[in-house]
């Protein structure tokens, strides 16, 4: 074949083209097992060191906030499961809490106890899942097996209550759909014992493991200024030494009656965040033990008494004509909350999860906006990854514990 030569245009003949062989741009994701979802990171590398990082989101195409504006309030509840599928009940509760704040209704104490039990059980399951996946990311493969065994026992309890293991739909606006099954608290006590054993096992394997500490210590260090600038919350914030937890600052349900601590550390690095996850599991166990004692002392009411917004108990629906008519209207047409707007924050396992709801008095919310912690933590990667090596990128992404169901909204 004849050789082809390309002649430069005259204006470019005297230009010297330089190329730096040490620098390159790589795409980390969106199809990558360590990106924890549909995250695309555009990384500019100098050798193996990151000098620029650009998170690129939107590959999941959720549109969940617009879906909320086209569903009646109760109809949207199962959709909230998909926000953070590792802790579905916390999403159910956050939306229910927002609507209940808008309606200004009082939740029965028994329902509050059950809700708080489910929230803290959910927190343990989510934190155990984080340790499992984070350990696998970094190379501690045994963690995945040990943690998943305990997580399965927790999911058995969730399934016994609501029939589902991943997307729970376990909470209703105004209360809970079901009472705890007979003997359920005994199963919860066994799970607490199992969790204690698993926590001791994990700490024995990882706390002083020199490979684990070498991969996590001084990696992904966050300062208090960075945490505040990026609006971080949850463990990402508390690992910088700021003791901020919605359960203490703006208590909801029974948290103002419960005795528990907020673990903090000032290390700010990935190892400090790992330690906080382990400590929070222990605090959730403390909370569950107190709630188990509270449960038998409550009455049998599971749903709030608010006929304009909440259906009557099943016994009334089956025996009273007005209750049946009211139930029919609420199911087919939906409730009509008062006009107004509200923002109600909650402390999900990953940080501050809150729903802003604007009502025009119609069965459909006029506007819904979700404040999800993973969105802010993924945004911070553009500052957090700088001057770290490519091998540390996986560790740092994992330590944020981000889930993309609540990023691409």
C-alpha positions as CSV (number, residue, x, y, z in Angstrom):
1,X,0.0,0.0,0.0
2,X,1.3,3.5,-0.7
3,X,2.4,5.5,2.4
4,X,0.3,8.5,3.3
5,X,2.0,11.6,4.6
6,X,0.1,14.5,6.3
7,X,1.6,17.9,5.7
8,X,1.0,20.5,8.5
9,X,-0.6,23.7,7.5
10,X,1.9,26.6,7.2
11,X,0.7,28.3,10.4
12,X,1.5,25.2,12.5
13,X,4.9,24.3,11.0
14,X,7.0,26.1,13.6
15,X,4.9,24.9,16.7
16,X,6.5,22.3,18.9
17,X,3.9,19.8,20.2
18,X,4.6,18.6,23.7
19,X,3.3,15.5,25.4
20,X,3.5,14.6,29.1
21,X,3.7,10.8,29.2
22,X,3.1,10.8,33.0
23,X,-0.4,12.4,32.8
24,X,-3.5,10.6,31.6
25,X,-7.3,10.9,32.0
26,X,-9.2,7.7,32.9
27,X,-12.9,7.0,33.3
28,X,-13.6,5.2,36.6
29,X,-17.1,3.8,36.0
30,X,-20.0,4.1,35.4
31,X,-19.7,0.3,35.0
32,X,-17.2,-0.6,37.7
33,X,-17.9,-2.8,40.7
34,X,-16.1,-0.4,43.1
35,X,-18.1,2.7,42.0
36,X,-21.1,1.5,44.1
37,X,-23.6,2.2,41.5
38,X,-23.8,4.3,38.3
39,X,-20.9,6.7,39.2
40,X,-18.6,7.9,36.6
41,X,-15.4,9.6,37.8
42,X,-13.3,11.4,35.3
43,X,-9.8,11.2,36.9
44,X,-6.8,13.1,35.7
45,X,-3.7,11.3,36.9
46,X,-0.1,12.3,37.2
47,X,1.5,8.9,37.3
48,X,-0.7,7.1,39.8
49,X,-1.7,10.2,41.8
50,X,-5.0,12.0,41.3
51,X,-4.6,15.7,40.4
52,X,-8.2,16.3,39.3
53,X,-11.5,14.4,39.9
54,X,-14.9,15.2,38.3
55,X,-17.9,13.1,39.5
56,X,-20.4,12.6,36.7
57,X,-23.9,11.5,37.8
58,X,-27.2,11.0,36.2
59,X,-26.8,7.5,34.7
60,X,-29.6,6.0,36.8
61,X,-32.3,8.3,35.4
62,X,-34.6,8.1,38.5
63,X,-36.9,11.1,38.4
64,X,-38.3,10.0,41.8
65,X,-39.2,13.5,43.0
66,X,-41.4,14.1,39.9
67,X,-42.9,10.7,40.5
68,X,-43.9,11.8,44.0
69,X,-45.7,14.8,42.5
70,X,-47.8,12.5,40.3
71,X,-48.9,10.0,43.0
72,X,-51.2,10.4,46.0
73,X,-49.3,10.4,49.3
74,X,-49.9,6.8,50.3
75,X,-49.3,5.6,46.8
76,X,-45.7,7.0,46.8
77,X,-44.7,5.2,50.0
78,X,-43.4,2.0,48.3
79,X,-41.3,4.1,45.9
80,X,-39.3,5.5,48.8
81,X,-37.9,2.0,49.4
82,X,-35.7,2.5,46.3
83,X,-33.9,5.6,47.5
84,X,-31.5,3.6,49.7
85,X,-32.2,0.0,49.1
86,X,-29.8,-1.1,51.9
87,X,-32.0,0.6,54.5
88,X,-35.5,0.9,53.0
89,X,-37.4,1.4,56.3
90,X,-35.5,4.7,57.0
91,X,-36.7,6.0,53.7
92,X,-40.3,4.9,54.4
93,X,-40.1,6.7,57.8
94,X,-38.6,9.9,56.4
95,X,-41.4,10.4,54.0
96,X,-44.1,9.4,56.5
97,X,-42.5,11.8,59.0
98,X,-42.7,14.7,56.5
99,X,-46.3,14.1,55.7
100,X,-47.3,13.7,59.4
101,X,-45.5,17.0,60.2
102,X,-47.6,18.6,57.5
103,X,-50.8,17.0,58.8
104,X,-49.9,17.8,62.5
105,X,-51.1,14.4,63.8
106,X,-50.1,12.5,66.8
107,X,-48.8,8.9,66.4
108,X,-49.8,6.3,69.0
109,X,-47.1,5.2,71.4
110,X,-47.1,1.6,70.4
111,X,-46.6,2.6,66.8
112,X,-43.7,4.8,67.9
113,X,-42.0,2.0,69.7
114,X,-42.4,-0.3,66.7
115,X,-41.1,2.3,64.3
116,X,-38.1,3.1,66.4
117,X,-37.3,-0.6,66.7
118,X,-37.5,-1.0,62.9
119,X,-35.3,2.1,62.3
120,X,-32.5,0.9,64.6
121,X,-32.7,-2.6,63.3
122,X,-32.5,-1.1,59.9
123,X,-29.4,0.9,60.9
124,X,-27.6,-2.2,62.2
125,X,-28.4,-4.1,58.9
126,X,-27.2,-1.1,56.8
127,X,-24.0,-0.6,58.8
128,X,-23.2,-4.4,58.7
129,X,-23.7,-4.3,55.0
130,X,-21.3,-1.3,54.7
131,X,-18.5,-3.2,56.6
132,X,-19.1,-6.2,54.4
133,X,-18.8,-4.4,51.1
134,X,-16.1,-1.9,52.2
135,X,-14.0,-4.8,53.4
136,X,-14.4,-6.6,50.1
137,X,-13.4,-3.4,48.2
138,X,-10.2,-3.0,50.2
139,X,-9.3,-6.7,50.1
140,X,-10.6,-8.2,53.4
141,X,-12.9,-10.7,51.7
142,X,-13.7,-12.7,54.8
143,X,-15.7,-9.7,56.1
144,X,-18.3,-10.1,53.4
145,X,-19.1,-13.6,54.6
146,X,-19.1,-12.9,58.3
147,X,-21.2,-9.7,57.9
148,X,-23.7,-11.1,55.5
149,X,-24.5,-14.0,57.8
150,X,-25.5,-11.6,60.5
151,X,-27.3,-9.4,58.1
152,X,-29.4,-12.3,56.9
153,X,-30.6,-12.9,60.5
154,X,-31.6,-9.2,60.7
155,X,-33.5,-9.5,57.4
156,X,-35.3,-12.6,58.7
157,X,-36.8,-10.3,61.4
158,X,-37.8,-7.7,58.9
159,X,-39.4,-10.4,56.7
160,X,-41.3,-11.8,59.7
161,X,-42.7,-8.3,60.3
162,X,-43.6,-7.0,56.8
163,X,-43.0,-10.0,54.4
164,X,-40.1,-8.4,52.5
165,X,-36.3,-8.4,52.8
166,X,-35.1,-5.6,50.6
167,X,-37.9,-3.1,49.8
168,X,-39.8,-3.2,53.1
169,X,-42.7,-0.7,52.8
170,X,-43.0,-1.4,56.6
171,X,-44.3,2.0,57.7
172,X,-47.5,3.9,57.0
173,X,-48.4,7.6,57.2
174,X,-49.9,7.8,60.6
175,X,-48.3,4.7,62.2
176,X,-47.5,1.1,61.2
177,X,-49.6,-1.5,59.4
178,X,-49.0,-4.4,61.7
179,X,-48.2,-5.2,65.3
180,X,-45.1,-7.2,66.1
181,X,-45.7,-10.9,65.6
182,X,-45.8,-13.2,68.6
183,X,-42.3,-14.0,69.9
184,X,-40.7,-11.4,67.6
185,X,-38.9,-9.6,70.4
186,X,-37.4,-12.9,71.5
187,X,-36.0,-13.3,68.0
188,X,-34.7,-9.7,68.2
189,X,-32.8,-10.6,71.5
190,X,-31.1,-13.5,69.7
191,X,-30.2,-11.2,66.9
192,X,-28.6,-8.8,69.4
193,X,-26.5,-11.6,70.8
194,X,-25.5,-12.6,67.3
195,X,-24.6,-9.0,66.4
196,X,-22.4,-8.6,69.6
197,X,-20.5,-11.7,68.5
198,X,-20.0,-10.5,65.0
199,X,-18.9,-7.0,66.1
200,X,-16.3,-8.6,68.4
201,X,-15.1,-10.8,65.5
202,X,-14.8,-7.9,63.1
203,X,-13.0,-5.7,65.5
204,X,-10.6,-8.6,66.4
205,X,-9.8,-9.1,62.7
206,X,-9.6,-5.5,61.5
207,X,-8.9,-3.0,64.3
208,X,-5.2,-3.7,64.6
209,X,-4.7,-5.4,61.2
210,X,-1.7,-3.6,59.7
211,X,-2.9,-4.1,56.1
212,X,-6.4,-2.7,56.9
213,X,-4.9,0.2,58.8
214,X,-2.4,0.9,56.1
215,X,-5.2,1.1,53.5
216,X,-7.5,3.3,55.6
217,X,-5.4,5.5,57.9
218,X,-4.8,9.0,56.6
219,X,-6.7,8.1,53.4
220,X,-9.7,10.3,52.5
221,X,-9.1,12.8,55.4
222,X,-11.9,15.3,55.7
223,X,-11.5,18.5,57.7
224,X,-14.3,20.2,59.5
225,X,-14.2,23.1,57.0
226,X,-14.6,20.7,54.1
227,X,-17.4,18.8,55.8
228,X,-19.4,22.0,56.5
229,X,-18.7,23.4,53.0
230,X,-20.0,20.3,51.3
231,X,-23.0,19.9,53.6
232,X,-21.9,16.5,54.9
233,X,-23.9,14.7,57.6
234,X,-24.0,11.4,59.4
235,X,-20.7,9.6,60.0
236,X,-18.9,11.6,57.3
237,X,-19.5,14.7,59.5
238,X,-19.1,13.1,62.9
239,X,-15.7,11.6,61.9
240,X,-14.4,15.2,61.8
241,X,-15.2,15.8,65.5
242,X,-18.6,17.5,65.0
243,X,-21.2,15.7,67.2
244,X,-24.3,16.4,65.1
245,X,-27.1,13.8,65.0
246,X,-30.7,14.6,64.0
247,X,-31.9,12.1,66.7
248,X,-30.3,14.4,69.3
249,X,-30.7,17.8,67.7
250,X,-34.3,17.5,66.5
251,X,-35.6,14.4,68.2
252,X,-38.5,12.4,66.6
253,X,-40.4,9.4,67.7
254,X,-39.0,8.2,71.1
255,X,-35.3,9.3,70.7
256,X,-35.7,12.0,73.4
257,X,-36.6,9.3,75.9
258,X,-33.8,6.9,75.0
259,X,-30.3,6.7,76.5
260,X,-27.6,6.6,73.8
261,X,-24.4,8.3,72.9
262,X,-23.2,9.9,69.6
263,X,-19.8,8.4,68.8
264,X,-17.3,10.9,67.3
265,X,-13.7,11.0,66.3
266,X,-11.5,13.8,65.0
267,X,-9.3,11.7,62.7
268,X,-11.5,12.5,59.7
269,X,-10.0,9.6,57.7
270,X,-11.4,6.3,56.4
271,X,-10.2,4.4,59.4
272,X,-12.0,6.8,61.7
273,X,-15.2,6.4,59.7
274,X,-14.9,2.6,60.0
275,X,-14.6,2.8,63.8
276,X,-17.7,5.0,64.0
277,X,-19.7,2.5,62.1
278,X,-18.8,-0.2,64.6
279,X,-19.5,2.1,67.5
280,X,-22.9,3.1,66.1
281,X,-23.9,-0.6,65.8
282,X,-23.3,-0.9,69.5
283,X,-25.4,2.2,70.3
284,X,-28.2,0.9,68.2
285,X,-28.1,-2.3,70.2
286,X,-28.4,-0.2,73.4
287,X,-31.5,1.5,71.9
288,X,-33.1,-1.8,70.9
289,X,-32.7,-3.2,74.4
290,X,-34.5,-0.2,75.9
291,X,-37.3,-0.5,73.3
292,X,-37.8,-4.2,74.0
293,X,-38.6,-3.2,77.6
294,X,-41.0,-0.4,76.5
295,X,-43.0,-2.5,74.0
296,X,-45.2,-4.5,76.5
297,X,-46.1,-1.3,78.4
298,X,-48.0,0.3,75.4
299,X,-51.6,0.0,74.3
300,X,-52.7,-1.7,71.1
301,X,-53.2,1.4,68.9
302,X,-51.2,1.3,65.7
303,X,-52.5,4.2,63.6
304,X,-53.3,7.8,64.4
305,X,-56.9,8.9,64.9
306,X,-57.4,11.5,62.1
307,X,-60.4,10.5,60.0
308,X,-59.8,13.2,57.4
309,X,-56.4,11.7,56.6
310,X,-56.1,8.2,58.0
311,X,-58.4,5.2,57.5
312,X,-60.2,3.8,60.5
313,X,-59.1,0.4,62.0
314,X,-60.2,-2.6,60.0
315,X,-62.8,-3.6,62.6
316,X,-64.6,-0.2,62.1
317,X,-64.3,-0.5,58.3
318,X,-66.0,-3.9,58.4
319,X,-68.8,-2.9,60.8
320,X,-69.5,0.9,60.3
321,X,-70.8,2.3,57.1
322,X,-69.2,5.8,57.5
323,X,-65.8,4.3,58.2
324,X,-66.1,2.1,55.0
325,X,-67.0,5.2,52.9
326,X,-64.2,7.2,54.3
327,X,-61.7,4.4,53.6
328,X,-63.0,4.1,50.1
329,X,-62.4,7.8,49.4
330,X,-59.0,7.9,51.0
331,X,-57.8,4.9,48.9
332,X,-59.3,6.0,45.6
333,X,-58.9,9.7,45.8
334,X,-56.2,10.3,48.4
335,X,-56.1,12.5,51.5
336,X,-56.1,16.3,51.1
337,X,-53.5,17.8,53.5
338,X,-53.8,21.5,54.4
339,X,-52.0,24.1,52.3
340,X,-48.5,24.8,53.4
341,X,-44.9,23.5,53.2
342,X,-42.7,21.6,55.5
343,X,-39.1,20.2,55.7
344,X,-38.7,17.3,58.1
345,X,-35.2,15.9,58.6
346,X,-34.3,12.4,59.9
347,X,-31.0,10.6,60.7
348,X,-30.7,7.8,58.2
349,X,-27.8,5.3,58.4
350,X,-25.9,7.5,55.9
351,X,-26.7,10.9,57.2
352,X,-29.5,13.5,57.0
353,X,-32.4,12.4,55.0
354,X,-35.2,14.9,54.8
355,X,-38.3,15.5,52.7
356,X,-39.5,19.0,51.6
357,X,-43.2,18.8,50.8
358,X,-45.2,21.7,49.4
359,X,-49.0,21.2,49.5
360,X,-51.7,23.1,47.7
361,X,-54.4,21.1,49.5
362,X,-54.7,18.5,46.7
363,X,-54.3,14.7,46.9
364,X,-51.0,15.1,45.0
365,X,-48.1,17.1,46.6
366,X,-47.4,20.2,44.5
367,X,-43.6,19.9,45.0
368,X,-41.4,17.2,46.7
369,X,-37.7,17.7,47.2
370,X,-35.5,15.1,48.9
371,X,-32.3,16.0,50.8
372,X,-30.3,12.8,50.6
373,X,-26.8,12.5,52.2
374,X,-25.1,10.5,49.4
375,X,-25.6,13.3,46.9
376,X,-23.5,15.7,48.9
377,X,-20.9,13.0,49.8
378,X,-20.4,12.1,46.1
379,X,-20.0,15.8,45.2
380,X,-17.2,16.1,47.8
381,X,-15.1,13.6,45.9
382,X,-13.8,16.3,43.6
383,X,-11.9,17.7,46.6
384,X,-11.5,14.5,48.6
385,X,-9.6,12.5,46.0
386,X,-7.0,15.1,45.2
387,X,-3.4,14.0,45.9
388,X,-4.4,10.4,46.6
389,X,-3.2,7.4,44.6
390,X,-5.5,5.5,42.2
391,X,-5.6,2.5,44.6
392,X,-7.0,4.8,47.3
393,X,-9.9,6.0,45.1
394,X,-11.7,2.6,45.8
395,X,-11.1,3.0,49.5
396,X,-12.4,6.6,49.6
397,X,-15.5,5.9,47.5
398,X,-16.3,2.9,49.7
399,X,-15.9,4.9,52.9
400,X,-18.5,7.4,51.8
401,X,-21.1,4.6,51.9
402,X,-23.0,6.3,49.0
403,X,-25.9,4.6,47.3
404,X,-27.0,6.0,43.9
405,X,-30.7,5.4,44.4
406,X,-30.6,8.6,46.5
407,X,-28.1,10.5,44.2
408,X,-29.8,10.3,40.8
409,X,-33.2,11.5,42.0
